[in-house]
Amino acid sequence: MGAGVVQKSGDSGRRRRGRGRSRPMSEINVTPFVDVMLVLLIIFMVAAPLMVVGVPVELPKTAANSLPSEEEEPLTVTVTAEGIVMIQTSEVPRGELVARLRAIATERESTRVFLRADGSVPYQDVMQVMGALNNGGFANIGLVTDAGGPALDGQGG
């Protein structure tokens, strides 16, 4: 990939019979390396926006302000339209939810958790998951919604 041979100097124009002595070239050709790195850079630039992790749910809309962000990546619990409960992106049976949350709470500094629930999920199911979150050691529960919903004061959209 870039090694070559340089002829020995000092032959004074004479040709020898057989193979002449030569020394290896000491420079490395970096052009193929740079080409490969540029291709990889382009691939990662195109693929990075596609790596957004999340579970698709139709969030209810509200006029509430957003919560301030933290240093630690927030823990997200999602309730899908089918009633499936997920921690981040892994599905969790409802019977194991409290035990898993307690295990996660021991490893985290923050007690904040974000609860995402599809708008079609019954209120009772959302409250059961909130109770499990509280029982699992997370006292600071933020409900995730989409902005732009009704404000109930006659001015919202």
N, C-alpha and C positions, 0 to 999 in steps of 0.2 A: 504494500500500500504506500509506497513512497521511498523505498530503498532503491538505490541505483549503484552503478559502478563508475568509478572515475579512473581513466587510464593513468598509469604511472608516467610522470614526466621524465625527461632525460633520455629518451630513446634516440635522440638526434636523427630522426628520420629513418632509421634502419628497421626493417621488419625481421622479426624473429620467427623461427619455425616453431609451431605449437602455440600453446596459450601463453599470452603475456601476463606478467604479474600485474595485478590491479588491487587497489585498496577500496573498501566499501565507502560509499558516500555518507557523510555524517549529518546531513541535513534531513529533517523530516518534512514531508509535504503535508501541510495542515489544511489544504483546500478541501479535500473530501470530508475531513472532520467538521469543518465550518459548515459545509453544505448539509450534512446530517443534522447538526445542531439547529440550523435555521428551519429545517423541515419539522423537527420535533417542537420547536418553539411555536410554529404556526399551528400544529396539531393541538397543542395544549391551549393555545389562545382560543381556538374554535370550540374545544371540548369543555373548557372551564364553565361557561354559563349553563351548560347542560347538566352539570353535576349538582344542581340544587336539590336538596333532599326535602321531601315532604310528602304528606298523604293528602290526596285531593279531597277537600270537603267544601261544601257551599256554606260559607260563614254568614251568619246573620249580620245585617247592617245596623250601625248605631252612630250617634253623634258624639260619643265619648272621646276624650283625648287619649293619646297613647301613653304607655308607661315609659319611664326613663330606662335606658339600656344599662346593662351591667358588664363587668369584665368577663365573667364566666359565661360559657355558652348556656343559654336557658334550656331548661328541661321542658319538653312539650308533650302533653298527653292529648290524644285526639280520639273523639268518638265519631265514627263514620255514620253515614245515613243508614247503614245496615245494623248499627248498634255494636260494631266491633270496636274494642278499646285498644289503642296503640300507644306505646311509650316510644317517643321519637318515631322510628319507622318499623318497629317490631311489634307484632300482634301479641297481646297478653290476654289470657283467659280472665274473666272477672273474678274468679275465685283466687287467683294468684296475684291480683293487682296490689293488694295491701302489702304482701310479703316482698314483692319486687320493689315497691316504692320505699319501704323501710331500708332495704339493702342499698338503694341508690342514695337515700338521704344520709346514710352514714359516710358516704364518699364525697359528698358535696358540701361546700361552704354555705351556700345560699339555700334558704327555704322557699325561694320563689319558684313557682311552676306556672306554665301557661297552659290553659285548657282550651282546646279547640273542639267545637262540637258543630256538626252539621245542623242547619236551621230546621230540618225536619225531625230531629231527634226529640222525643218527648222530654218535657221539663223534668219529670221524675227521674229519667235515666241520667240526665246531666247532674242532678243533685246527688244521686247515688255515687257517681264518679267523684264529685267534689267531696263527699263524705269520706270516700276511700283515700283521696289525696290528703285530707286533713288527718285521718287516722294513720296514714303512712309517714307522717312527719313533715308535711309541707303545709305551713300555715298561711303563706303568702301566695294566694291563687289569683292569677290574672286571666280574665276571660278574653279570648281573642275574637275580634269581630272585624268586619270590613267597614271602612269609613263611608260616610255619605248617607246614612240611614236617617230615619225620622228622629227629630229632637223632642217631640211631644210638646213643643211650645208654639207650634204653628209656623215656625221659621225654617225647620229642617227640610231636606230634600228627600 
